[in-house]
Each structure stands twice: as structure tokens, then as C-alpha cells.
Amino acid sequence: MSVQVMVNGIPGNMGRIVAETCVARGLELVPYSLTGEIIVENEAEVAGKTIQLLKPSNREARIGEVLAKYPNMICIDYTHPTAVNDNAAFYVKHKIPFVMGTTGGDREALAKLVADANHPSVIAPNMAKQIVAFQMMIEFLAKEFPTAFEGYKLSVVESHQKTKADTSGTARAVVGTFQKMGFDYTPDDIEKVRNEKEQMERMHVPEEYLGGHAFHTYSLDSADGTVHFEFQHNVCGRKIYAEGTVDAVNFLADQIAAGTAKPFNMMDVLRSGKMR
């Protein structure tokens, strides 16, 4: 039996591509989606299906009918940073397993919510397996060689499409790891580039991907400026995240079936070998 998924965030770009990827990978797309109150439409055509859009004002009244038809569905969340915590509380209240791809929100409160409820979920600031592997590499560096870059200065710049409201969750997470190595640098120090001219000229984002990209540069410089290290991960388009999201859904479905479901992250998915 195929896994049933409700992709929330339609008609947004990420919601659409994730829904299309789910269908292409053989998952059953539930014809409902949580969306924002400001969305004018009540339905959207995605991946050959008519998707009914449920807004905060009517989702409580309608979720019962959705769960009656699809009692074992898993939600995928690609909504808006301001909706992260409310949506997560909604999933926990109605006992709906979920994969949270949306960044932003109060991440500490989010982690506490799912931990306290031991709620089946996969939460990560980035769903791309290669970038998750990079994060694990930096985690290893911080754990095994915490003084390797002692005395160095860290700077971080990230570029995303101009519609992205928040600072990159991945950059924030990587900065958190560098902090374990003693760097006096906070997520608030991350430079966020959203001007398209600057993105092309400075960040070298191809023009055709201005509407969907993720370019990150982490620079480490010695105190005297004679040594420079640089880590980059630059992504054009959204496909890599959609594929990783489906991997996370399949991983979570397996955990639920085995009776071992709990809160997970993408590092758990990567370690499991379930990533395609």
C-alpha cells in the first residue's frame, strides 16, 4: 500500500514541486492542503489532482473529514515561517505524523513540542542529503577537533530567492555548530542577500534561478589574514529538497510501521541508508 501524503503549502512553489515529486515517486497525494488565510483560491490543480485548500479559519472544522478518508496520512509542511509552530501544534493535536521542511519559527519550542509528545516527525532545516552530510561533517569537526580553528574569524553569507522571508535555517544550524568550536558568531550575524542584482554579480547566481536557489558561503580567516578557508554549497532550483523530503516521508512511514516512530531529523534519515 502506498504512503498517503498531504502536502501543505500549496499553491506555493515548494509545495507544488514536492507534491509532484511525491506522485512521481509513487506516493498517494491527499487532495487537501493547509495554506495561508491570505490565499484567495479555495483549490489548486497540482500533479493532475484538484487540491482543496484549507485555511486557518476552517481547517479545524474540516480536518475530521480528511482524517476519516486518510487516517494514516503523513503531512509535509512547506508553508511560511510564521506558521511553523501553529501548524506543528495542529499536527500534534490531531496525531498526524509530519515532515517539517519549513524553516523559521521558534525552533526550540518546536523541538520541545514534539519531544514532549514523542510525536512521529522529521524536522530539519534542510532536506538535501548532500547538505545534511556536510552538516554531519562540520558536527564531526566540532566534536573531534574543537580547537582546530582557534583564533580564526568566521563570516557567513547566504542567498535565496527574494521571497524567502527568513534567514536560512541551514546557515543558522551550521553557525550553531561552529559556535561549539568557540566562534563568537551568532545566527543574527549571518549576511542575508535578497537583492537580485547583487545575487547575480556577487554570488554568481544564474539569472534563470533567481526565483529558486540557495547559495551559502562559510569563510574562516586567520587572525593575521594570511590563511583563508571556505566552505560552499550552492543549489539551483528546488528538486534536491523535494527528493530528500520524499526520502524523509518514506523513512518516517517505515518507522511508524515498525512501531519505532518518534521525533527524528534528516541526519537520522541519512544514517538509515533510506535516502535515494
C-alpha positions, 0 to 999 in steps of 0.5 A: 500500500502506498504512503498517503501524503498531504502536502501543505503549502500549496499553491506555493512553489515548494509545495507544488514541486514536492507534491509532484515529486511525491506522485512521481515517486509513487506516493498517494497525494491527499487532495487537501492542503493547509495554506495561508488565510491570505490565499484567495483560491479555495483549490489548486490543480497540482500533479493532475489532482484538484487540491482543496485548500484549507485555511486557518479559519476552517481547517479545524472544522474540516480536518475530521473529514480528511482524517476519516478518508486518510487516517494514516496520512503523513503531512509535509509542511512547506508553508511560511515561517510564521506558521511553523509552530501553529501548524506543528501544534495542529499536527500534534493535536490531531496525531498526524505524523509530519515532515517539517521542511519549513524553516523559521519559527521558534525552533526550540519550542518546536523541538520541545513540542514534539519531544514532549509528545514523542510525536512521529516527525522529521524536522530539519532545516534542510532536506538535501542529503548532500547538505545534511552530510556536510552538516554531519561533517562540520558536527564531526569537526566540532566534536573531534577537533574543537580547537582546530580553528582557534583564533580564526574569524568566521563570516557567513553569507547566504542567498535565496530567492527574494521571497524567502522571508527568513534567514536560512535555517541551514546557515543558522544550524551550521553557525550553531555548530561552529559556535561549539568550536568557540566562534563568537558568531551568532545566527543574527550575524549571518549576511542575508542577500535578497537583492537580485542584482547583487545575487547575480554579480556577487554570488554568481547566481544564474539569472534563470534561478533567481526565483529558486536557489540557495547559495551559502558561503562559510569563510574562516580567516586567520587572525593575521589574514594570511590563511583563508578557508571556505566552505560552499554549497550552492543549489539551483532550483528546488528538486534536491529538497523535494527528493530528500523530503520524499526520502524523509516521508518514506523513512518516517512511514517505515518507522511508524510501521515498525512501531519505532516512530518518534521525533527524528531529523534528516541526519537520522534519515541519512544514517538509515541508508533510506535516502535515494 
